Amino acid sequence: MSAVLPAAAAILVAEDQADIRDLLVLNLRNAGYQVSAVANGAAALAEQTAQPRDLLVLDLMMPGLDGLEVCKALRARSDAAPILMLTAKSTELDRVLGLELGADDYLTKPFSLAELLARVKALLRRAELLRAAQAQSAGASSVIRHGELEIQPAKRQVRYRGQAIDFTALEFDLLLHFASHPGHVFSRAQLLDAVWGYSHEGYEHTVTTHINRLRNKLEADPMRPELILTVRGAGYKMREAGA
């Protein structure tokens, strides 16, 4: 899947370590992006409020407001700009917490600049596809129905058991992928490649976290899912209608 990215997408980098911040800015600018940088979370919030950027790169550990608090504040006011979280911590708790608060992806330090640029490109591409789908939603009638689940892809809307449910862009794309292939078992690596737009060993946990978020919104008992099932040793699938 391909899409034309904005000629110069605007990116805000929030990183308190000057050497890392300068390196990020240099490489992102060399890749053709407009880049601004701040050294703490409070400044990141102020900058994004005054002039919203297309994507934010947030360090997890910053003085004052940390990356998680910035992420939470932005999502609370419905700022949907993609957020890539940078963290020196490798514990799954930090990864899960960052994604649960609305971050779209994360990189654990140290990381390669090539990987950073690939993640940024994938997140911007996804945001552009979302905007294009919303622009084309008027008059669109295509609907995917799966039992009590109803998805309108062009409008990015979901109803389940008669109730409208809100999803983040990545949650929606993951759900749509499952609903488009009911009964098909996908490994986490396959889902990472199909939905996030990249595949990199060690980051499959991102998929697990988003699966859990879908279950929390759709399942009566997320610990005993009836719609999105775990296939032990293989991956995940959406239960076939009537099964």
Summary of the structure (lengths in Angstrom):
residues: 243
radius of gyration: 18.2
end to end distance: 31.4
largest distance: 56.8
contacts: 742
relative contact order: 0.10
helix: 41%
strand: 19%
